[in-house]
Amino acid sequence: MRKIVIGGILVITGIGFIYGFYYVWNALPIYTGYSAKIMCSCAFISGRDPQSVESQDLSSFGMATLQVNYLDSTVVSDVLGLGRRVAVFRDDLGCTLALGKSPETLKQEAEVIVKPDSRQANNYWPTGDNFAGGEFPDDLDEDALARVLDDAFEEQDLENLQGTRAVVVVYQGKIVAERYAEGFDKDTPLVGWSMTKSVTNALVGILVQLNLLHLDDDHLFEEWSDDQDPRSKITLDQLLRMSSGLQWKEVYTGLSDATKMLFNSSSPSMLALNKPLKYQPDSYWEYSSGTTNIISELVRRKIGGTNKQYWNFPHALLFNKLGMRSAVMEPGPDGTFVGSSFMYATARDWARLGLLYLYEGVWNGDRILPPGWVEYTQTPTPEAPRESYGAHFYRTKGEHGSGPDMPKDAYHMAGYEGQKVVIIPSYDLVIVRLGFSQPESNWDFTEFVEGVVRSFPY
């Protein structure tokens, strides 16, 4: 009996050892991939000091050894010489992990992105940064608004930091409040994480406006074209609403579909595209960064042409028109934008994107998004909990309940670690908050938005 018990213990121990080895072996490249990618983007796009990035954004990644090379614009991360990952910075394209391609190949593939004339910055806000004179609106409670910003930046619990880095408040088309944490300013591009999904919404809207895509399109990919493949029936609308039914696991720790796709895949979009159907389309809602990257792949195929033509598309038809001069969308190793997660822009540029939606898709008389697109974006997805999700935008009331001072028409872009762009048409208001809230519960989104709203008349 004793031998049987000992044998059983040894078997269980062996299985545990094998599983632990398997887990570490597969998780290590994600660990080093994340730290290399984040350090690269923060150092080369945001222009931040690597030490501050390590002590803040990568404070949980102390095992990784990071080497920032400013001569060849790369960051190398490894753990005791294992799981080595290299992130490569390319002007206007940001940072990309060298997976399936060498750093040299990635650099050779780089193309010039056509940015607007630098003199555009001298134009009046919102396209430029020149602000017309004049006092704030009489009905704005400036003191109350200042107190809300004080609370957003003040750190009362040093063990649980709010981590606010930037706030911009735009009322009636004017910036009426703007503040930055130490080490950040109006020229610092900051990551949007999943707010990038809302940028993908805009890119799809542009293609709908150009009659290159339609919401009821199905048979979206050659890989799904067989009528016997249940994925052939998935529509663009279902992808935008996260109700496609495709198998996905959206978890940001350890081994998951999301972490493998973002930090250990040579083709993030194709990893998601090859997932099987788990539920009937429109029968189940599942938040999925993979779904967004499938849409990114669709956008790329519809645009066609060269890498240069594709990479210039968001700039020529969206960013440059809005004056978003800092915007950087980062492609994966295969060249397709990681439309779920990887875009950097200044707080003012995120505000400009919010204004485009506040203005119903029209900018300076130029219709960028099709008529009805913004209304469609806000329309609740029935399968989403509490109707909290529209089409790659959140419905603010649905997500956070019915706070007494939360306007019913508020909706927003949302990203990991507390990134938000809130659009409130009834108040003619756009609110941007960027930061590093880890966990996000350290910062009270509802309290902040309601505090800002109370500073304005209804």
Rosetta blueprint (number, residue, H / E / L):
1 M L
2 R H
3 K H
4 I H
5 V H
6 I H
7 G H
8 G H
9 I H
10 L H
11 V H
12 I H
13 T H
14 G H
15 I H
16 G H
17 F H
18 I H
19 Y H
20 G H
21 F H
22 Y H
23 Y H
24 V H
25 W H
26 N H
27 A H
28 L H
29 P H
30 I H
31 Y H
32 T H
33 G H
34 Y H
35 S H
36 A H
37 K H
38 I H
39 M H
40 C H
41 S H
42 C H
43 A H
44 F H
45 I L
46 S L
47 G L
48 R L
49 D L
50 P H
51 Q H
52 S H
53 V H
54 E H
55 S H
56 Q L
57 D L
58 L L
59 S L
60 S L
61 F L
62 G L
63 M L
64 A L
65 T E
66 L E
67 Q E
68 V E
69 N E
70 Y L
71 L L
72 D L
73 S L
74 T E
75 V E
76 V E
77 S E
78 D E
79 V E
80 L L
81 G L
82 L E
83 G E
84 R E
85 R E
86 V E
87 A E
88 V E
89 F E
90 R E
91 D L
92 D L
93 L L
94 G E
95 C E
96 T E
97 L E
98 A L
99 L L
100 G L
101 K L
102 S L
103 P H
104 E H
105 T H
106 L H
107 K H
108 Q H
109 E H
110 A L
111 E L
112 V L
113 I L
114 V L
115 K L
116 P L
117 D L
118 S H
119 R H
120 Q H
121 A H
122 N H
123 N L
124 Y E
125 W L
126 P L
127 T L
128 G L
129 D L
130 N E
131 F L
132 A L
133 G L
134 G L
135 E L
136 F L
137 P L
138 D L
139 D L
140 L L
141 D L
142 E H
143 D H
144 A H
145 L H
146 A H
147 R H
148 V H
149 L H
150 D H
151 D H
152 A H
153 F H
154 E L
155 E L
156 Q L
157 D L
158 L L
159 E L
160 N L
161 L L
162 Q L
163 G L
164 T E
165 R E
166 A E
167 V E
168 V E
169 V E
170 V E
171 Y E
172 Q L
173 G L
174 K E
175 I E
176 V E
177 A E
178 E E
179 R E
180 Y E
181 A L
182 E L
183 G L
184 F L
185 D L
186 K L
187 D L
188 T L
189 P L
190 L E
191 V E
192 G L
193 W H
194 S H
195 M H
196 T H
197 K H
198 S H
199 V H
200 T H
201 N H
202 A H
203 L H
204 V H
205 G H
206 I H
207 L H
208 V H
209 Q H
210 L L
211 N L
212 L L
213 L L
214 H L
215 L L
216 D L
217 D L
218 D L
219 H L
220 L L
221 F L
222 E H
223 E H
224 W H
225 S L
226 D L
227 D L
228 Q L
229 D L
230 P H
231 R H
232 S H
233 K H
234 I L
235 T L
236 L H
237 D H
238 Q H
239 L H
240 L H
241 R L
242 M L
243 S L
244 S L
245 G L
246 L E
247 Q L
248 W L
249 K L
250 E L
251 V L
252 Y L
253 T L
254 G L
255 L L
256 S L
257 D H
258 A H
259 T H
260 K H
261 M H
262 L H
263 F H
264 N L
265 S L
266 S L
267 S L
268 P H
269 S H
270 M H
271 L H
272 A H
273 L H
274 N L
275 K L
276 P L
277 L E
278 K L
279 Y L
280 Q L
281 P L
282 D L
283 S L
284 Y L
285 W L
286 E L
287 Y L
288 S L
289 S H
290 G H
291 T H
292 T H
293 N H
294 I H
295 I H
296 S H
297 E H
298 L H
299 V H
300 R H
301 R H
302 K H
303 I H
304 G L
305 G L
306 T L
307 N H
308 K H
309 Q H
310 Y H
311 W H
312 N H
313 F H
314 P H
315 H H
316 A H
317 L H
318 L H
319 F H
320 N H
321 K H
322 L H
323 G L
324 M L
325 R L
326 S L
327 A L
328 V E
329 M E
330 E L
331 P E
332 G L
333 P L
334 D L
335 G L
336 T L
337 F E
338 V L
339 G L
340 S L
341 S L
342 F L
343 M E
344 Y E
345 A E
346 T L
347 A H
348 R H
349 D H
350 W H
351 A H
352 R H
353 L H
354 G H
355 L H
356 L H
357 Y H
358 L H
359 Y L
360 E L
361 G L
362 V E
363 W E
364 N L
365 G L
366 D E
367 R E
368 I L
369 L L
370 P L
371 P L
372 G L
373 W H
374 V H
375 E H
376 Y H
377 T H
378 Q H
379 T L
380 P L
381 T L
382 P L
383 E L
384 A L
385 P H
386 R H
387 E H
388 S L
389 Y E
390 G L
391 A L
392 H L
393 F L
394 Y E
395 R E
396 T H
397 K H
398 G H
399 E H
400 H H
401 G L
402 S L
403 G L
404 P L
405 D L
406 M L
407 P L
408 K L
409 D L
410 A L
411 Y E
412 H E
413 M E
414 A E
415 G E
416 Y L
417 E L
418 G L
419 Q E
420 K E
421 V E
422 V E
423 I E
424 I E
425 P H
426 S H
427 Y H
428 D L
429 L E
430 V E
431 I E
432 V E
433 R E
434 L E
435 G E
436 F L
437 S L
438 Q L
439 P L
440 E H
441 S H
442 N H
443 W L
444 D L
445 F H
446 T H
447 E H
448 F H
449 V H
450 E H
451 G H
452 V H
453 V H
454 R H
455 S L
456 F L
457 P L
458 Y L
